[in-house]
Amino acid sequence: MERLPRATLIGATIASGATALLGLAWMLGLSPNVYADPATALLARLAGQDAATTVHVVAALAGVAGGIAALAGVLGARGRVWAAALQLVVFGVVLQGGGPLSTMGYLVAMAMPLAVVVLLVQVVRRYRVARWTVGVPGLALLVVGAFLARDALAGIVRMLGAGLYENRAGLLLSLLVLAAGTLWAAAGVQALAGTPVMERTTDWVVRHRKAITIVAATGPLPYALVRLTWLTPWPQLGFDMDLSTRIWGLTLSSGAWLGVFLTLGLIRPWGEVFPRWMPGLAGRRVPIAAAAVPGGLIAVTLVFSAIPMLVMFSGQTLVEGIVGAITFPCWYWGPALALAVWGYVAHRTRSERSTPALDAGTPAREQLPAV
């Protein structure tokens, strides 16, 4: 077995083991069982907490057994595909709710203020004209805004801290399920590598990857625009909002806009060569994993959330359901992003095979983008 598939299987086995231990802790009463809330998973809503917990533990242990068998050479390629499919169906559909989407969205939003500061600092450092038109004014605006809105920002910090602590069990479950799902999906794809069906499908994805990526990049746009309405005098649904809520809405929107930008990076130069404002990395090839791993993780998050979100919207009025499905379009965004990442990986792999001198980490300054 090649090194990369083996590493993926080791990671998937460990993630499944941690997921199983979490379920066993619930069974033994050592920690609060998140399936006590029916909204956590479809099976919990249909059959209750005990059934969901039992399926959780059994499926996770099956993942551990499948991973060990694959690593030992007992489980062939077809067996690895079936093992991956079992994990994805159970934890991506049967035991899935809206938790992973909320978790990933909030974690990205929480990182956005730091990302904006780093970006502006790099603009000041690297661009002479933009330094005084964008970088310095942007940093000054952030400092003044943080001072004027210090009470609102403190409220956001308290809200997030309390929310993370109160939902720590659900947060841990979401992160484990997403890690396991991403690793098992990768293991399944790697098991199919080299088969005629996979080669034909990959050829099709690579041919159409630009269109697919553009479609995927539209996924975050409705949510980004809706959250921006919180800054207007007419916020979403007309509810009155305080300053801290409006600032948090801006942060959530900025995370969605980042998703648009990074998705387009799968077909743009900055997705292959680090731009010149990146400290220590400018002009070097972007490692394939640097785009594929986070892209794949987000794709798994969206695919896992698609059915639970549609089920939730089906319980609303027709208009509310349509609006919800447009605002959170996981039903097409997830599959489109998964295909976009697939196309990116295949394109980069093929291009680097034909130009071995430009491996990841090797300077490629002649291809350095202007951004």
N, C-alpha and C positions, 0 to 999 in steps of 0.2 A: 504494500500500500504506500502511495506517495506521501510525502511529508505533510502537504497542505490538507488533504482529506483526513489524514490521521489526527492532525492538530484540531481540525473541526470536530471530529468525533469525540476526542478527549473533552473538548469544551462542552459539547452537547451532553455528554454523559455526566459531567460534573454539574451542569445546570439542572439536569433532570434529577440528580441526587439531592441537590439543595431544595428543589421544588418538592420532592417527596418528603424530606425532613420537615419542611414547613407544614405540609399536610398532616404528618404524624404528630407534630406538636399541637395542632388543632384537635386531633382525635383524643390526645391525652389531656387536653385542657390546660396546656402550658402557655397558650397565648390565645387572644380573641380570634374566633373563626370568622373570617370576612364573609363566608357564604351565609352567615346569619342574615345578611341583607340580601333579599331576593334579587335586587338590581345588580348584584355583583356578577352573576352568571345566568345564562339561559336555563341551565339545568337546575340551579337553585330556585329559580322562579317556577319551574314546572314540577319539580319533584322534592324540593326542600334541601335543607342544609346537609343532612346526613348523606343523602345520595350524592350530592355534589362533592362532598369531602371524600367519600369512598372512591368515586371515579377519579378524582384528582390524585389520590395516593396510588391507586392501581396503575393509572396511565403513566405517572412519573416513574414508578418502579419498573414498568415495562420499558420506558426509555433508558433507564440505567442498564437493564438486562440487554436490550438491543445494542446499546453502545459498547458494552463489554464484549458481546458476541462478535460485533463487527471488528473491534480492535484485535480480537483473538483470531480473526480470519474465518470464523465459523459462519458469519452472515455475509453472503455475497452482495453484489450490487443491487439485485432485485430486493433482497431482504432489507437493505439499508433504505431503499425507496419506500417500502411499506412501513418500516419503523418511523421514518420521517413523516409519512402521511398520517400515521396514527397520532403522533404528537401534535401535528398541525390541526387535525380535525377536532381532537379533544380539547386542547387548550386554545385553539383559535376560533372555535365555534361553540362547542357544547358547554365549555366552562368560561365563556367570554362575556364581558360586559363593556361598559364604556370607560373602565378604569385606566387601561393603558394609554388611551388617547388623551385623557385628562392629565395623566402623569407626565407624558412626554411633552405635551403642550406647556404645562406649567414649568417644567424644568428648563425648557428652551427659553421661555419668557424670563425666568429668573436670571439666566445668563446674559440676556440682551444688554442691560446697562453696562456691564463690563466690556462686552464686545464692542459697543459703540465708543466707549472711551478709548479702547485700544486702537480702533480704526482711526479716530480723530488724531490721536497721538502720532500714528504712522503717517497720516496725511501731512501733519506739521513737519515731520522728520524728512519725508521723501519728496514732497511736491512744493516747489518754490511758489508758484502762483496760487495753488489751492491752499497753501499754508495760511494766507491772510484772508482769503475769501471764504474758506470752508473750515479749515482746522482750528485756528485760533478763535474765530467767532463761535464755532460749535462748542468748544471746550468752555469758553466764557459763559455761553448760554446755559450749559449744563451746571456749572458752578452756581450761577445766580439762581437758576431754577431750583436746584437742590436746597439752597438756603431759604428761598421764599416758601417752598413747599415742604419744609423739613417735618412739620407735624403730619402732613399727609403721607410722606414717605415712611415715617416711623409707624404710622398705622398700617401701611402695607406690609412692613417687616413683621409686625406683631401678628397680622392676619395670616401671613404665610407660615410663620413659625408655629402658630397654633394649629393651622391646618395640617402641616406636615406631621406634627406630633400626634394629632388626633387620628390621622389616617395612615399611620406608619405601617400597620399590618397590610393594608391594601396597597400601599406604595411598594413594599417589599415584594408582594405577590406580583404586581404589575411588572416590576423590573426583572424578576426571575422568569416569568412567563415570556417576556419579550426576548430576553437573552436566549432562553432555551428554544423558542420558536425560530429566531434568526439562525441559530447554529444548526438546528435540525433541517431547516429549509436549505441552508447551504450544503449540508451533508447529502440531502436528497438530490440536489442539482449536481453535485460532484459525482455521485454514484451513476448518474445518467450521462456524464460527460463522455463524448466519443461515440455514442450511439447514433445511428443514422437519423432517427427522429430528432434528437437534440441538435445535431449539426444542421439539419434543414431549418429547424425553428430558429436557431441562432442566426443563420444567414438572413432569414426574414426580418428578425428583430434589428440586426445591424443595418439592413437596407432602409428600414423605416424609423430608425432610432431618433432622428431629429423631430419628426412629426410626433412621435410617441412622447418624447421629452417635453415638447411644447404643451401637449395636452396635460401631462403630469404637472407642469408648472402652473397651470390654471387652477389646480386643486385648492391651494391655500388662499386664492384671491377673494372669494366671497367672505370667508371668515375675517380676513384682514380688513376688508372694507366695512363690514358690520361693526367690528370693534372700533374703527375710527369714528363711527357715528357717536360714540360716547363722548367725544370731544366737542360735539356741536350742542347748541341749545335744544336740540331735538334728539336726545339719545334714543337708543334702541327701545322700541315699544313705548316711548314716551315717559319712561320712569325717571324720576328725579335722581340724580347721582351726585355724591359728594366728590371732592377733589381727588381723594385717594383712589376711588373707583375709576375715575376718568384717567388718571395716570396709569393705573394697572391695565386699563383697556388699551392705552397706547403701547404699553409693553407687550401685551399679547399680540397686538396687530404687528408690531415690529418683528416678532418671532415668525409670524406668518410670511411677512415680506422677505425675511431671510430665507425661508423655505423656497420661495419663488426664485430668488437669486441663485441659491445653491443648486437647485434643480436644473436651471439653465446652464450652470457650470458643467453639467454632464456632456454638453455639446459645444461649449465655448472654450477658448484658449486657456482661461484661468482654471479650467478643470483638468488641464494636462500639464501646465507649467505654472509654478507659483508666481503671482504678480510681483512687481518690484517693491511694493510696500510691505511685503511679508518679511519681518526681520529674520535674518539667518537662513532664509529659504528661497529668496528671490532668484528667479532664473533656473531653479532646479525642477526636475520632473516631479509631478505630484505622484506619490505612491498610489497604486491602484486601490489598495485597501483603505487609504485615507478618504476616498469618496465612496467606495463600495460598502464599507462596514456601516457608517452612519446612514447612508442612503438605504441600505437593506434593512436596517433596524427601523427606520421610519416607515418603509414600505410594509414591513410585517405588522407594525403598530396599526397602520391604516386598514390593512386587509383583515386583521383580527377584529377591528372595531366596526367593520362594514355592516355585518348582519345585526349585531346588537343595536346599532344606531337606527337601522331601518325598522327593526322591531319596535323601538321606542317611538319613532315617528308614526308608525302605523296606529298607535293608540291615541293620536291627536286628531284634530279636525283635518279635513283634506288640505285646506290652505296652509295650516301650521305644519303639516307633514311635508308638503312640497317645499316650503321655505326652509325647514330643517334639513331636508335632503340636499338642498342647494347650498346651504351654509356649511354643512359638514359632508361634502361629497366623497366620503370614504369609498363608496361603491364603485367609483371609477378612478379616483385618485390613487388608491392603493395599488390596484393592478397595473395602472399606467406607470407609476413610479417604479414598481418592481421590474417591469419591462425596460424602462429607461436605464436603470442600474445594470440590468443584464446586458443591454446594448453597449453601455459604456465599458464594462469589463471586457466584453468580447472585442470591441474596437481597440481598446488600449492593448490588450494581450496580443492581438494580431499585428498591430503597428509596431510594438516593441520587439516582436520576433523578427520583423523585417528590418528594424533599425536597432540592433543590440547595443550600439554605443550610447543610446539615450535611455538607459535604465533609470529607474527611480533613484533620486539622489545625485545623479550625474548632472553637472551644469549644462544648461541648454540655452544659454543667454541669447543666441541668435534667434530664438523663438520667443523671447520674452515679450509678453503682452504689454500694451501701453497703459493698462489700468493699474 
